[in-house]
């Protein structure tokens, strides 16, 4: 029997700027959070975004995530250090 490995960390990549894609992403993340809460009783969700990933920031704000931490030069990507923003939400906030 395979046991699923579930994490409460959401990794968000750059989203296409179209409205349809943004709405699809919003609904997909809502459904994922709801599923993880119902099936595995996960109540705290965290996300990490690049500080320049504005579409992901808008998505998280629409989902009522709040910014927990701004980490400067925390990840080395494509030859330079980038900043990250850490976000969090509790299931009862949705």
Backbone as CSV, one residue per row, in Angstrom:
resi,resn,N_x,N_y,N_z,CA_x,CA_y,CA_z,C_x,C_y,C_z
1,UNK,0.842,-1.182,0.000,0.000,0.000,0.000,0.883,1.239,0.000
2,UNK,0.613,2.150,-0.940,1.372,3.390,-1.001,0.772,4.408,-0.041
3,UNK,1.644,5.080,0.714,1.204,6.115,1.643,1.561,7.464,1.020
4,UNK,0.584,8.340,0.851,0.890,9.641,0.234,1.737,10.505,1.157
5,UNK,2.643,11.241,0.585,3.449,12.197,1.337,2.831,13.568,1.093
6,UNK,2.369,14.182,2.146,1.686,15.460,2.046,2.500,16.513,2.785
7,UNK,2.628,17.656,2.182,3.315,18.765,2.835,2.381,19.960,2.884
8,UNK,2.584,20.828,3.860,1.750,22.026,3.943,2.451,23.222,3.311
9,UNK,3.538,22.997,2.583,4.276,24.086,1.936,3.857,24.160,0.470
10,UNK,3.337,25.304,0.082,2.916,25.504,-1.295,4.024,26.232,-2.041
11,UNK,4.431,25.702,-3.154,5.456,26.339,-3.960,4.776,26.951,-5.169
12,UNK,4.877,28.250,-5.299,4.197,28.959,-6.376,5.212,29.482,-7.378
13,UNK,5.027,29.144,-8.603,5.871,29.612,-9.699,5.215,30.828,-10.334
14,UNK,5.896,31.423,-11.275,5.320,32.563,-11.993,4.080,32.107,-12.750
15,UNK,3.006,32.843,-12.604,1.770,32.541,-13.306,1.665,33.409,-14.544
16,UNK,1.024,32.870,-15.558,0.698,33.654,-16.745,-0.183,34.828,-16.306
17,UNK,-0.043,35.961,-16.954,-0.750,37.159,-16.527,-2.207,37.212,-16.952
18,UNK,-2.684,36.253,-17.711,-4.070,36.307,-18.175,-5.037,36.089,-17.016
19,UNK,-6.196,36.723,-17.113,-7.211,36.594,-16.069,-7.678,35.154,-15.894
20,UNK,-7.831,34.446,-16.994,-8.296,33.053,-16.916,-7.308,32.197,-16.136
21,UNK,-6.036,32.387,-16.384,-5.012,31.617,-15.678,-5.005,31.973,-14.197
22,UNK,-5.146,33.263,-13.890,-5.156,33.698,-12.494,-6.348,33.099,-11.749
23,UNK,-7.514,33.088,-12.375,-8.693,32.495,-11.738,-8.543,30.995,-11.572
24,UNK,-7.957,30.336,-12.566,-7.709,28.902,-12.477,-6.760,28.612,-11.318
25,UNK,-5.690,29.392,-11.198,-4.722,29.202,-10.111,-5.384,29.425,-8.757
26,UNK,-6.216,30.465,-8.660,-6.913,30.767,-7.413,-7.794,29.592,-6.992
27,UNK,-8.603,29.098,-7.909,-9.490,27.982,-7.595,-8.712,26.705,-7.284
28,UNK,-7.629,26.467,-8.007,-6.820,25.265,-7.776,-6.202,25.276,-6.380
29,UNK,-5.654,26.404,-5.967,-5.038,26.489,-4.638,-6.106,26.388,-3.555
30,UNK,-7.269,27.033,-3.758,-8.373,26.903,-2.794,-8.767,25.441,-2.611
31,UNK,-8.912,24.730,-3.735,-9.308,23.326,-3.675,-8.241,22.473,-2.998
32,UNK,-6.971,22.755,-3.270,-5.874,22.007,-2.649,-5.870,22.212,-1.137
33,UNK,-6.006,23.450,-0.700,-6.032,23.740,0.736,-7.221,23.056,1.396
34,UNK,-8.384,23.137,0.777,-9.577,22.500,1.329,-9.403,20.982,1.420
35,UNK,-8.860,20.382,0.369,-8.635,18.936,0.359,-7.671,18.522,1.473
36,UNK,-6.542,19.221,1.583,-5.550,18.874,2.604,-6.115,19.060,4.004
37,UNK,-6.966,20.062,4.183,-7.583,20.278,5.476,-8.553,19.161,5.822
38,UNK,-9.420,18.797,4.866,-10.416,17.753,5.121,-9.782,16.373,5.268
39,UNK,-8.877,16.022,4.359,-8.325,14.666,4.312,-7.252,14.420,5.372
40,UNK,-6.391,15.435,5.625,-5.241,15.229,6.516,-5.242,16.163,7.719
41,UNK,-6.318,16.941,7.878,-6.470,17.846,9.014,-5.313,18.850,9.132
42,UNK,-4.797,19.299,8.007,-3.755,20.323,8.004,-4.456,21.669,8.109
43,UNK,-4.049,22.483,9.090,-4.723,23.760,9.311,-3.825,24.965,9.042
44,UNK,-2.531,24.803,9.054,-1.597,25.908,8.804,-0.928,25.680,7.451
45,UNK,-0.997,26.683,6.582,-0.393,26.576,5.259,0.612,27.696,5.068
46,UNK,1.726,27.369,4.448,2.799,28.325,4.203,3.144,28.343,2.726
47,UNK,3.594,29.497,2.269,4.039,29.643,0.882,5.299,30.499,0.886
48,UNK,6.167,30.260,-0.091,7.383,31.053,-0.262,7.409,31.522,-1.706
49,UNK,7.586,32.835,-1.897,7.661,33.384,-3.240,8.917,34.228,-3.394
50,UNK,9.349,34.358,-4.617,10.399,35.324,-4.940,9.799,36.712,-4.714
51,UNK,10.596,37.637,-4.230,10.057,38.962,-3.919,9.562,39.708,-5.156
52,UNK,9.985,39.299,-6.330,9.568,39.969,-7.566,8.416,39.263,-8.279
53,UNK,7.902,38.195,-7.709,6.820,37.425,-8.328,5.466,38.035,-7.947
54,UNK,5.150,39.157,-8.562,3.929,39.889,-8.225,2.643,39.108,-8.483
55,UNK,2.543,38.317,-9.562,1.318,37.521,-9.736,1.069,36.548,-8.575
56,UNK,2.124,35.939,-8.064,1.957,35.031,-6.923,1.559,35.799,-5.674
57,UNK,2.092,37.010,-5.490,1.714,37.837,-4.336,0.227,38.173,-4.391
58,UNK,-0.254,38.564,-5.584,-1.678,38.890,-5.736,-2.548,37.674,-5.433
59,UNK,-2.127,36.517,-5.922,-2.881,35.283,-5.673,-2.964,35.002,-4.176
60,UNK,-1.847,35.072,-3.483,-1.829,34.783,-2.048,-2.658,35.801,-1.267
61,UNK,-2.602,37.057,-1.662,-3.418,38.067,-0.980,-4.901,37.809,-1.185
62,UNK,-5.284,37.381,-2.394,-6.695,37.051,-2.648,-7.144,35.854,-1.821
63,UNK,-6.197,34.961,-1.510,-6.506,33.800,-0.670,-6.417,34.125,0.821
64,UNK,-6.123,35.391,1.142,-6.004,35.900,2.515,-4.767,35.400,3.253
65,UNK,-3.734,35.024,2.522,-2.449,34.744,3.166,-1.899,36.071,3.679
66,UNK,-1.140,36.027,4.754,-0.480,37.242,5.229,1.035,37.045,5.159
67,UNK,1.728,38.131,4.960,3.189,38.085,4.844,3.793,37.912,6.228
68,UNK,4.570,36.841,6.385,5.204,36.563,7.672,6.600,37.158,7.752
69,UNK,7.335,37.043,6.647,8.748,37.387,6.717,9.264,37.766,5.331
70,UNK,10.180,38.724,5.307,10.879,39.107,4.079,12.338,38.745,4.296
71,UNK,12.851,37.814,3.503,14.219,37.315,3.689,15.088,37.827,2.541
72,UNK,16.084,38.618,2.873,16.958,39.211,1.860,18.050,38.237,1.431
73,UNK,18.274,38.204,0.123,19.348,37.415,-0.492,19.422,35.989,0.074
74,UNK,18.303,35.310,0.016,18.217,33.986,0.634,18.401,32.831,-0.342
75,UNK,18.282,33.122,-1.647,18.401,32.038,-2.622,19.200,32.533,-3.831
76,UNK,20.094,31.674,-4.301,20.964,32.020,-5.433,20.386,31.409,-6.700
77,UNK,19.896,32.258,-7.613,19.262,31.790,-8.842,19.825,32.570,-10.023
78,UNK,20.221,31.847,-11.062,20.699,32.452,-12.303,21.798,33.487,-12.066
79,UNK,22.723,33.153,-11.194,23.892,33.994,-10.990,23.733,35.164,-10.048
80,UNK,22.588,35.273,-9.363,22.461,36.374,-8.400,21.599,35.946,-7.213
81,UNK,21.779,36.674,-6.120,21.004,36.405,-4.918,19.651,37.089,-5.016
82,UNK,18.597,36.359,-4.668,17.237,36.885,-4.716,16.621,36.896,-3.324
83,UNK,15.648,37.779,-3.143,14.913,37.870,-1.883,13.670,36.988,-1.946
84,UNK,13.221,36.541,-0.785,12.023,35.713,-0.693,11.031,36.352,0.267
85,UNK,9.769,36.068,0.034,8.724,36.454,0.978,8.052,35.174,1.459
86,UNK,7.922,35.042,2.776,7.254,33.888,3.377,5.852,34.324,3.786
87,UNK,4.866,33.491,3.425,3.453,33.779,3.661,2.843,32.661,4.502
88,UNK,1.723,32.961,5.181,1.044,31.923,5.957,-0.452,32.215,6.045
89,UNK,-1.200,31.150,6.274,-2.644,31.250,6.522,-3.078,30.044,7.341
90,UNK,-4.103,30.241,8.150,-4.741,29.129,8.854,-6.040,28.833,8.148
91,UNK,-6.438,27.582,8.102,-7.617,27.140,7.365,-8.866,27.902,7.785
92,UNK,-9.025,28.205,9.057,-10.239,28.898,9.498,-10.295,30.338,9.006
93,UNK,-9.209,30.849,8.367,-9.195,32.203,7.829,-9.753,32.274,6.420
94,UNK,-9.940,31.122,5.772,-10.383,31.109,4.369,-11.840,31.477,4.245
